[in-house]
Amino acid sequence: MRYCRIKDVMTQEVVRTGRETSFKQVARLLSEHRISGLPVVDDAQNVVGVISETDLLQHQAQREERHGRRHVRLPRLTHAARTAERKARAGTAEHLMTRPALTATPEQYVTEAARVMREHRVERLPVVDDKDHLVGIVTRSDLLRVFLRTDDELRRDVIDQVTRGVGVPRHAVDVTVDAGVVTLRGHLERREDAELAAQIAAHVDGAVAVADRLTHRPDAVRAHHAGGPSGHM
């Protein structure tokens, strides 16, 4: 099966910043470029962290909280609490960023990136090469681009992937696509082939859903013929 790779959808021109960039400069970068986050890199262009709008808002919220109860001392023992306190005092990207940064590689599949974003609740992943140098960035909106393919493009890809994956002639499976919904029709010899065809179609980039209308030879009939005639002694 063919899956789209991160290198196919990532943005190569990445807005980035360094460790010593001030809070106001970071906020200005996000505003000027109309982005919601950016990677922080060292002098070798290795990713050392990521800053998002959430980090900036947390900084401001924690400052207000600290000022509102500056005469009260409460224990802060959890990792999350220590991180929040650090960001409240942050004046530069070094202390404002979230670290370590979750990253991806150009050859990873978009499905892997989507899983990482969902599990860690992040909206972007810096993309690094084999030397950990920043080469791009992929966002949730980039991953959704696979669903912008036309129905004709998707249909051609489904036909190619299904017929090659199952090993049947192109005319054996009729494929139609409407608004990203793939419908499969035709008759295949084995149930396993019909099930495999539907699975392959469902994993083609851009397929919203699959309506499986394929038929196959009944298992009972095949089992009877395979075993030969039965009789009594």
Order of alpha helices (4+ residues) and beta strands (2+ residues): alpha-beta-alpha-beta-beta-alpha-alpha-alpha-alpha-beta-beta-alpha-alpha-beta-beta-alpha-beta-alpha
